[in-house]
Amino acid sequence: MNNMIKSPMVRLINAEGEQAGIVSIEDANRLAHDAGLDLVEVAPNADPPVCRVMDYGKYKYQQAKKAQEGKKKQAQTQVKEMKFRPKIADHDFNFKMRKVLTFLEEHNRVKVSVQFRGREIAYKDSGRQLLERVAQEAEDLAVVVAMPKMEGRFMTMVLAPR
């Protein structure tokens, strides 16, 4: 930037973005100083290096703002978990199902688990039916990413928002 550029000749781009040709570094610095702007080396590996007349503070501000916008657009999705039991009552199922739908509306993935205790593990079909019922009730808001599978004493399924 400005007096830190070592090359004797540079390809200059003026403040309007037009090429001013190949000029000496002294002329480029003088042009930038007369305009009240900075001389910034944008392509140091080119032959000759490319320099641009610009307001460096404004340029850095715009770059930071672009980076911040990029971060905002990367929506942070989380994986929420809702645990059910194989013999869940209807009211409890509806209550938990409302919460699952809320998570999906907030664009979060939902890991739905059925926890088996004791001898319940012998009746895996009831857990699979429960997970299929959850998937059916959430089908307008979600798509099943991971089909129901056993993991120890849990049968799990993952839903992602549409």
N, C-alpha and C positions, 0 to 999 in steps of 0.2 A: 504494500500500500504506500502511496506517495513516494517518499525518498528511499524506501526500503527495496525498491525494484532494482536489480543488479544489471539487467540486460541493457546494452547501449541503444538498441533500436527496438521499437515495439509496434505492433499493429494496434492502432487506436480506434476505439468506438466512442463517439461523442455522446453527450448527455441525451440527445434525441434518439440514440440507438442506431445512428448511421455510421458507416465506416468512414474514417478520415484518412485511411491509408497507413503506410509505414512511416513513422516519424521518430526522431531521436527522443530519448527519455527526458531530456531537458525541456524540449518543446511540449511534450505531453504533460509534464508537471506544470509548466507555465499556463497551458490552456486550462487545466483543471483548477489551478489557483485563481486565474482570472474569472472563472465561472463561479468561484466560491464552493467548489465541490472537491471530491477526493479522486485520486487516480488509483484504481483497484485492478490488480492482476487477476484476470478470470481464467486464463488458460496458460499456466506457466510452462507447460511441456511443449507448446506449439513452437514453430520456428518461423518468424520471431514470436515471442510471447504476446498474447492478446491482453490488452489493458482497456478498461472502460472508465469513462468519467461519470461518476455518480456520487450521490450522498450516501456515504458508507453507513452512517447511523440509521438512516431510513431503511437501507438494504438489510441490515442485521435485524431490525425490528420486524420487517416483512417476513424474513426467513423464520424467525421465532414464532410469528403468528401462524404461518403455514404449518409448522411442526405441531403447534397446539391444536389446530383444526384437524390435522391428521389423527391425533390422539383421540379427539372427541368422536370422530367417525368410527373408530375401532370400538364399537359397543362392547362393553365388558359383559359377557354372558357367564353366568354362574351355574353350577349344577346344584339344584336344591334336592333334598331327599324327603320322601314321605313314606313312613312305615305303616303297614297294615298288618293285621293278624288274619289268619284263615277264617275264623268264626266271628267276623266283625258284624255288629248290629247295623241295621239300615241307616239309622240316624247318624251314627259315627262315620259310616262310609260316606254319606252325603256331605257331612261336615269336612272330612278330609278331602273329598273330591273337589269341593269349592276352593279349598286352599291350593290344590294342584292346578286348577284352572286359573287362579290368580297368578301363580308362578309363571304359567305359560303366557298369560297376557302381558307380563312384565318382560317377556322375551328371554326367560331363563329355561335351561334344560331341567327336566325333573327325573330323578331316579326314584322309581316306585319299587318298594321292597315289601315282600311278605315274609314275616318272621315266624318260623315254626318253632314250637317248644315241645319238648318231651316226645310223646308218641305222635304228635301232629305231623311229623316228618313223613310218616307212612302214607299220608293222604296229600301228596303233592298236587293231585288234580284239582283240589279245591283252591289251592294257591294260584294255579295257572288260570282257572276260571275267573278268579278275582282280578288278576292282572288283565285278562282279556276284557273284562267288564270296564275296567279303568280306561283301557285303550279305546273302547267303543264310545264311552261317554265323552272322551276328549278328542275324538277324531276330527271335529271341525276346527279345533285350535292347534292340534299337534299331530306329529307323525312319529311312529315308533322307530327309533334308531337302533336299539338293541332289543331283540326279541327276548321273552322270558327265559332265564337260565338259572340253574342252581349254583349258589356260591356258599358252601357250608350249610348253615341253617337258614339261609335267606334265599328266596327266589326273587331275582331283580329284573327290571325292564327299564329302559331309558326312553323318555319322550322328549322331542325337540319341538319348539314352536314352528308353525308353518310360516 
